[in-house]
Amino acid sequence: MVAFRYGPAVFGAMIAATLMAQSTYLPGLAIQSSESLDSPRHTAAVRITHWITAISFVGLLISGIAILIAHPRLYWGETGALGGPSLIDLPIPFMIGHSGWGRYLHFLSAWVCVLTGLFYVYSGVLTQHFRKDLLPAKADLAWSRVARIVWNELRWKRPTEDESLTYNVVQRLAYLGVIFVLFPLIILTGFGMSPAIASVVPVVRSGFGGQQSARTIHFFVAVALVLFLCVHLAMVYLAGFTNRVRAMITGYSAARKERS
């Protein structure tokens, strides 16, 4: 109920903060040194939603683990309980309980993440962020180019300075998959596990084959998101952790200045 009560206020505050931050996004005011130039990298909307999503995802991960260890069994269908057949028995400590704090934190973090995601998509459509920054060109989808990028990353080859100024095709496809496939799926399966939402919109539960089916799908999508996060952090480290974090905080990344 807290999320429903304060959701519009949080959403409005995000818009106001973005507008104020965006007003400071002036390339001409960037501090330049003799060795480097500050080049625009991320808009205020991308930076704000990135960090809010990161914080809420940590809350979701911690609370999700607490909820899972209270009943580390996965089922398929509408019901599942101790003593009945399970689909998967997870090899983690079994601590029977409802984890009240975990469910509360999970619910709150989920709504923060949903509202932030809605604002990000709205902003991305409005500013054409998806088309300009994430949608790959048809020529980039050639298998040889994709395979070369994957091979370079598997060899831990650091991208060149020019390559680091934009997303490569593998990154673009991964981000689009997370934004428009994994996140919507984990949200919908979360709705399917909610008795309140499923009672009003039964299709969010029946569409997945039942409450326990939604819970099982929810678990595997969460695992996929955690794997994406690990790879994402590894690629940030490979490309230059300090510069990448700086760009996501200030909106600018340092680019080497060409010597005459």
Buried (B, 14 or more C-beta within 10 A) or exposed (E): EEBEEBBEEBBEEBBEBBEEBBEEBEEEEBEEEEEBBBEEBBBBBBBBBBEBBEBBBEBBBBBBBBBBBBBBBBBBEEEBEEEEEBEEEBEEEEEEEEBEEBBEBBBBBBBBBBBBBEBBBEBBEEBEBBEEBBEBEEEBEEEEBBEBBEEBBEEEEEBEEEEBEEBBBBBBBBBBEBBEEBBBBBBBBBBBBBEEBBEEEEEBBBBBBBBBBBBBBBBBBBEBBEEBBEEBEEBBEBBBEEBBEBBBEBBBBBBEEEEE
